[in-house]
Amino acid sequence: GGAMSFLKRFPPPAEGVRHRQPDTEAVLAGRSLGAGTLYIAESRLSWLENSGVGFSLDYPTISLHAVSRDLSAYPSEHLYVMVNAKFEEEGTKEAPMAEGEEEEDSDDDVEPIAEFRFVPSDKSALEAMFSAMCECQALHPDPDDEDSDNDYEGEEYDVEARELEQGDIPSFYTYEEGLSHLTAEGQATLERLEGMLAQSVSSQYNMAGVRTEDSIREFEDGMEVDIAPIVAGQFEDAEVDH
């Protein structure tokens, strides 16, 4: 039974299991590993063949999971999981491809990728399997993402995304960050405008405060009121000679 050298014997996970799906076939790179039970646990994703051997996947290595219903891509609906890790899907330890190029690449720039399909006999369980995966994945944020919210794959991607999709809009700033990026001049302008606004509001009320009831009512009814005579009226005694 050493055909799949990465299969190990281990006890089924007991803690933090969000979903357990028996009678689920595991398929790696198009080759069936047999039927077993899929355990979607908080610590990792595990599949155990009925004979008691299986494998586990750590959530940080899982780059994609999805429910696949496209029967032209694969004849059964299933949970598709893409993993950034290398698995010997052939019996030999070395990859059966031209060893040189494959090995060197995967160490340098090309990340190794393995595609698993988990095919439950009960297709109605797929949504629950997917949700459990989402919940568990959320418990394992990618440590690379903590430095920069918007980096997907380093600097390069960022620049391209900005040019292609976002134009000049710095949509990756939060509101607070955006404010701190205002120039000093812009900041001053903003404060000046706010000041003017506050002044005009208060002066409106001061003027209204010295009027008679009638003027105030007039003032509220329409802003069109000609203020000049009203204001002049207040200074009648002082300024107008009889």
C-alpha positions as CSV (number, residue, x, y, z in Angstrom):
1,G,0.0,0.0,0.0
2,G,3.0,2.4,-0.3
3,A,1.8,3.7,-3.7
4,M,0.9,7.0,-2.1
5,S,3.9,7.8,0.0
6,F,2.4,10.9,1.6
7,L,-0.5,8.9,3.2
8,K,0.0,8.4,6.9
9,R,-1.8,6.5,9.6
10,F,-3.2,8.9,12.3
11,P,-6.2,9.0,14.6
12,P,-9.2,11.0,13.3
13,P,-9.3,14.6,14.7
14,A,-11.4,14.8,17.9
15,E,-11.4,18.5,18.6
16,G,-12.9,21.5,16.8
17,V,-14.4,19.4,14.0
18,R,-16.8,21.8,12.2
19,H,-17.9,19.2,9.6
20,R,-17.4,15.4,9.1
21,Q,-18.4,13.9,5.8
22,P,-18.2,10.1,5.6
23,D,-18.1,8.2,2.3
24,T,-16.2,10.9,0.5
25,E,-13.8,10.1,-2.3
26,A,-10.5,12.0,-2.4
27,V,-9.0,12.7,-5.8
28,L,-5.5,14.1,-6.2
29,A,-4.4,15.4,-9.6
30,G,-7.1,13.3,-11.3
31,R,-6.2,10.1,-9.4
32,S,-8.6,8.6,-6.9
33,L,-7.1,7.9,-3.4
34,G,-10.2,5.9,-2.5
35,A,-13.2,6.5,-0.3
36,G,-12.9,7.8,3.2
37,T,-14.1,10.5,5.7
38,L,-13.3,14.2,5.3
39,Y,-12.8,16.1,8.6
40,I,-13.1,19.8,8.3
41,A,-11.5,20.7,11.7
42,E,-10.4,24.1,13.0
43,S,-6.7,23.1,13.1
44,R,-6.6,21.5,9.6
45,L,-8.4,19.6,6.9
46,S,-8.0,15.9,7.1
47,W,-9.1,12.9,5.0
48,L,-8.9,9.4,6.3
49,E,-9.4,6.4,4.1
50,N,-11.6,3.7,5.6
51,S,-8.4,1.6,6.3
52,G,-7.2,4.4,8.6
53,V,-4.5,6.1,6.5
54,G,-4.9,9.5,5.1
55,F,-3.4,13.0,4.9
56,S,-4.0,16.5,6.4
57,L,-3.8,19.9,4.8
58,D,-2.9,23.1,6.8
59,Y,-5.3,26.0,6.0
60,P,-2.5,28.5,5.3
61,T,-1.4,26.2,2.4
62,I,-4.9,26.1,0.9
63,S,-5.1,28.9,-1.7
64,L,-8.6,28.2,-3.0
65,H,-11.6,26.1,-2.2
66,A,-14.9,26.0,-4.1
67,V,-17.9,23.9,-4.8
68,S,-17.5,22.6,-8.3
69,R,-20.7,21.8,-10.2
70,D,-19.3,21.8,-13.7
71,L,-19.8,18.2,-14.8
72,S,-17.8,18.8,-18.0
73,A,-14.7,19.5,-15.8
74,Y,-15.3,16.6,-13.5
75,P,-18.1,14.0,-13.7
76,S,-19.4,14.6,-10.1
77,E,-20.1,17.6,-8.0
78,H,-17.4,18.0,-5.4
79,L,-15.5,20.3,-3.1
80,Y,-12.4,21.5,-5.0
81,V,-9.3,22.5,-2.9
82,M,-6.1,24.0,-4.4
83,V,-3.1,23.6,-2.2
84,N,0.3,25.4,-2.4
85,A,2.3,22.3,-1.6
86,K,3.9,19.4,-3.3
87,F,2.5,15.8,-3.1
88,E,4.0,12.8,-4.7
89,E,1.0,11.6,-6.7
90,E,3.1,8.9,-8.3
91,G,4.6,6.1,-6.3
92,T,8.2,7.3,-6.8
93,K,9.7,9.9,-4.5
94,E,11.0,12.0,-7.4
95,A,8.5,13.7,-9.6
96,P,8.2,11.6,-12.8
97,M,8.7,14.7,-15.0
98,A,12.0,15.9,-16.1
99,E,13.3,16.1,-12.6
100,G,15.7,19.0,-13.1
101,E,13.4,21.7,-14.3
102,E,10.4,20.8,-12.1
103,E,12.5,20.6,-8.9
104,E,14.4,23.8,-9.5
105,D,11.3,25.8,-10.5
106,S,9.3,24.8,-7.5
107,D,12.1,26.0,-5.2
108,D,12.5,29.3,-6.8
109,D,9.6,31.2,-8.4
110,V,7.0,28.7,-9.3
111,E,5.0,27.6,-6.3
112,P,4.1,24.0,-6.3
113,I,0.3,23.4,-6.6
114,A,-1.8,20.3,-5.9
115,E,-5.4,20.0,-6.8
116,F,-7.6,17.9,-4.6
117,R,-11.3,17.0,-5.2
118,F,-13.4,15.7,-2.4
119,V,-16.4,13.9,-3.8
120,P,-19.1,13.1,-1.2
121,S,-21.6,10.4,-2.0
122,D,-24.2,12.8,-0.5
123,K,-24.1,15.8,-2.9
124,S,-26.5,17.8,-0.7
125,A,-23.7,18.1,1.9
126,L,-21.5,20.3,-0.4
127,E,-22.8,23.6,0.9
128,A,-22.2,22.6,4.5
129,M,-18.7,21.4,3.6
130,F,-18.0,24.7,1.8
131,S,-19.3,26.8,4.8
132,A,-17.2,24.8,7.3
133,M,-14.2,25.4,5.1
134,C,-14.8,29.1,5.0
135,E,-15.2,29.3,8.8
136,C,-12.0,27.3,9.5
137,Q,-10.0,29.2,6.8
138,A,-11.0,32.5,8.6
139,L,-9.4,31.2,11.8
140,H,-6.0,31.1,9.9
141,P,-5.3,34.5,8.4
142,D,-2.4,34.5,6.0
143,P,0.6,35.9,7.9
144,D,1.9,37.5,4.7
145,D,-1.2,39.7,4.6
146,E,-0.6,41.4,7.9
147,D,2.0,43.9,6.6
148,S,-0.1,45.2,3.7
149,D,-3.8,44.9,3.2
150,N,-3.8,45.1,-0.5
151,D,-0.7,43.1,-1.5
152,Y,-1.7,40.0,-3.3
153,E,1.7,38.9,-4.5
154,G,4.2,41.5,-3.5
155,E,4.9,44.9,-5.1
156,E,4.4,43.9,-8.7
157,Y,0.7,42.9,-8.3
158,D,0.0,46.0,-6.4
159,V,1.3,48.3,-9.1
160,E,-0.6,46.4,-11.8
161,A,-3.8,46.4,-9.9
162,R,-3.6,50.1,-9.4
163,E,-2.9,50.8,-13.0
164,L,-5.4,48.4,-14.5
165,E,-8.4,48.5,-12.2
166,Q,-8.2,51.5,-10.0
167,G,-6.9,54.3,-12.2
168,D,-5.7,57.1,-10.0
169,I,-8.1,56.5,-7.2
170,P,-6.3,55.4,-4.1
171,S,-9.1,53.2,-3.0
172,F,-6.8,51.2,-0.8
173,Y,-6.6,54.0,1.8
174,T,-8.9,53.9,4.7
175,Y,-10.8,57.1,5.4
176,E,-8.4,58.1,8.2
177,E,-5.3,57.3,6.1
178,G,-6.8,59.4,3.4
179,L,-7.2,62.4,5.7
180,S,-3.6,62.1,6.9
181,H,-2.5,62.2,3.3
182,L,-4.0,65.7,2.7
183,T,-1.3,68.2,2.2
184,A,-0.8,70.9,4.8
185,E,-2.2,73.4,2.4
186,G,-5.3,71.2,1.8
187,Q,-5.7,70.8,5.5
188,A,-5.6,74.5,6.0
189,T,-8.2,75.1,3.3
190,L,-10.4,72.6,4.8
191,E,-10.2,74.2,8.2
192,R,-10.8,77.7,6.7
193,L,-13.9,76.5,5.0
194,E,-15.2,74.9,8.1
195,G,-14.5,78.1,10.0
196,M,-16.4,80.2,7.4
197,L,-19.3,77.9,7.6
198,A,-19.5,78.1,11.4
199,Q,-19.2,81.9,11.2
200,S,-21.9,82.4,8.7
201,V,-24.3,80.1,10.7
202,S,-23.7,82.0,13.9
203,S,-24.0,85.4,12.3
204,Q,-27.3,84.4,10.8
205,Y,-28.6,83.7,14.3
206,N,-27.1,86.9,15.8
207,M,-28.9,88.9,13.2
208,A,-32.1,87.1,13.8
209,G,-31.7,87.7,17.5
210,V,-32.0,91.5,17.3
211,R,-35.2,91.4,15.2
212,T,-38.8,91.7,16.2
213,E,-41.0,88.7,16.0
214,D,-42.3,89.9,12.6
215,S,-38.9,90.2,11.1
216,I,-38.0,86.7,12.3
217,R,-41.1,85.2,10.8
218,E,-40.5,87.0,7.6
219,F,-36.9,85.8,7.6
220,E,-37.9,82.2,8.1
221,D,-40.7,82.3,5.5
222,G,-38.3,83.3,2.7
223,M,-34.6,83.9,2.5
224,E,-35.5,86.4,-0.3
225,V,-36.4,89.1,2.2
226,D,-34.4,92.3,1.6
227,I,-32.4,92.6,4.7
228,A,-31.2,96.2,4.1
229,P,-34.3,98.1,5.2
230,I,-34.7,95.9,8.3
231,V,-31.1,96.5,9.3
232,A,-31.4,100.2,8.5
233,G,-34.5,100.4,10.7
234,Q,-32.5,99.3,13.7
235,F,-30.2,102.3,13.4
236,E,-33.0,104.8,12.5
237,D,-32.5,107.0,15.6
238,A,-28.8,107.1,15.3
239,E,-28.3,107.7,11.6
240,V,-31.4,109.3,10.0
241,D,-31.9,113.0,10.4
242,H,-35.5,114.1,10.7
